[in-house]
Amino acid sequence: MINPNIYKPKNHIRIVTAAALFDGHDASINVMRRIIQSTGAEVIHLGHNRSVQEIVDCAVQEDVQAIAVTSYQGGHIEFFKYMYDMLKEKGFGDIKIFGGGGGVILPDEIAELENYGITRIYSPDDGRELGLQGMINDVMEKSDFTRGEKQNVLVSEIEKQDCKAISKLISAVENFPEEIASTLTEIDKKANESKVPVLGITGTGGAGKSS
């Protein structure tokens, strides 16, 4: 096993992490997401027993570069392929998908998934060869690209509360504020034109204001 240096990302990287549906084995993904975070990425961790729909919805809303999922429940072929298809359907096919499942995912299944379009499925042999940090370095390097560049964000989509448009706008503001300045000015103008009611709730302690 090699002892790699920690990868230094060039861009702000966001990654969704989770354990697959019907899978309570969260020890490995908890270790991985901590190393991902310490390597410099922003991590949105969903925990265990998460469906493809939940993971993809989060990835779209957060405009992430990558998804990292562990799957030890035996349904990894269908799970990862469905995730890949759903991302493409939503127009986010550039999001990288990484996975692992120890010895549960066989070498021929890894090849099938990677040929389908999954970025990489890590095997026990990869762990022995690369080590934990080495695998995370690989995830980070493959996910190290910008979000928000040359985004054609329509204000009309923002007004409709379209989560895809909003997430792309946030990435553009974060990474390319000058390019998106005119769009922000238009949004600010429309916001000043709208009248939003404000509801205030008072009461003594224990009255139930929160609920």
N, C-alpha and C positions, 0 to 999 in steps of 0.2 A: 504494500500500500504506500502510495506517495503522500507526502505531507505538504500540501499546496499552500501558497500564500492566499490571503483573502482577496477575492476579486473586488476591484474598485469600480463601481458603475459610473458611467459618464452622464447618464440621464436619471431623472427621478422615476423610479420603477415602482409600480403597484402590482401586487400579486394576491389573488384570492386563494386561500388554502382551506381544505376540508377533508373529511373522511366520507367515503361514499355512502349512499343510501343502504339501510339495513346492515350497517357496519359500525359496531361500537369500539373497534380497535383504533383508538386515537393516540396511543403513545407515540407512534412513529411520526405522525403528522405534527404533533405538538413539538417534538424535537426539531423537525425540519423547519417549521415556521419560525421558531426562535433563532435558528441559524440564518435563515433568510433575512429576518429582521436585523440581526447583528451584522449582516453583510451589507446592509444599506438600503434595503427595500422597505416600502410601506406595505404592511401585511393586513389584509382584511380576512380574519379567521372566522369561519362559520361553524367550526366544531365538527361533531360526528353525525352520522345518519342524515346526510344532506342529499337531496335529489338533484338531478341534472338541472331541472327548472330553477331551483333555488340558486344553484351555483352560477348558472348562466345569467340569470336576472341580476345577481350581484355584480358579476363581471362587467355587464353592460352599464349598469348604473354607476359603477366606479371607474369606468373607462380604463381597465387594467391592461397591462401588457401580457399577463400570463395567469394561468390557473394551475395549481398544484394539488393533486388529489391522491390519497392512498385508498386502495381497494383490496380488502381481504375477504370479501364475501362471495367470490366466485362468479359474479356477473360482470366482470370487467370489460369483456369484449363489447357487449351491448351498451354498457354504461358510457364508456369513452367514445364509442362511435356516435351515440346519440348526442353527446355533448358537442362533438365536432360538427355534426349536422345542424344542431340548433344554433350554434354560433354563426355559422355561414348563413343560415336562414335569416338571422337578425342583422346581417351586415357587419359582423365582427369576426370574420374568418381569419383576421390577422393575429388574433389572440393566441398565444402559444399554450399548448396543453402538455403538462408533465404529470407523470404518475408513477406509482410503484405499489407493490403488493407482496414483496418477499418471494417465497417459492410458490405462492398461489398462482402467479402469472407465469406461464411457461415460456421458454425461449421462442417457440414457433408462434405463440400468441403475441408476444412482444413485436415480432417481425410483422405480423398481420396488422397490428394497431399502428405501427409506425409507417407502414406502407399505405395505410388508409389516410394518414395525415396528422396523427398524433405526433407532437414534436419529439418526445422521448419518454419511454417507460424504463425505469431503472430496475435492474435485476440485482440479486445478491452478489453476483460477480462484479457488477459495477461498484457496489459498496465496498467490496474487498479491495478492488483496484484503486478506486478514487478516494475512498473515505467519505465521511459526511460532508466536510467542507468542500471537497472536490466535486461532489455531486451538486451542491448548492452553487458553487462557482459556475458550473455548466449551465444551470438554470438561469443564473443572473446574466451571464454573457449572452445567452440566446434571447433574453428578454430586454436587453439594453438598447432600446430604441425609443424615439420620442413619441409622445401623444400630443395631439392638438395642432400639429403643423398643417397650415393651409386648410383648416376646417371651414367648410362652407355652412356655417350655422345660420339658419333662418330665424329671425325674431318671431315669425308666425308660429314656428314649432315650439319655441320657448313659451309663448303665450298659451299653447295647448298643453303645457306641462309634459312634453315628450321627454321621457327620461334619457333617451339616446342623445337628443340634441343638447340637453342640459349637461350631461356628463362630458360631451365633447367640448362644450363651451368652457366648462371649468378647466379642462386640460389645456385649452388654448390660452385662457387667462393666466394659468400657472406657468406655461412654458413660452408663450409668444404674445405677451400683453400688447405690444405695439401693433401687431398685425390684426388684433381683434378689437382695437380701441373704438373704431367706428360703430361696430355692433353693440358694444357696451354703452356708447352714447345713445344709440337708438333705444336700447332697453331701458336706460335711465329716464329718457323722455317719456316713454309709454308708462313707466311706473309712476311718474309724477302726475300723469293724466288720470290715473285710476284712483278711486276712493275706496279705501279698505276700512270696514268697521272694526272698532276695537272694543272687546268685551272684557270688563273688569269684574273679578269675583273677590269679594272680601268676606271676612268672618273671623271669629276667634279661633284660637288653636284647638284642633280636634273637631272643628265644625264639618270637615269633609271637603275642603276646597280642592284638594288634589284629585279626589275621586268623583 
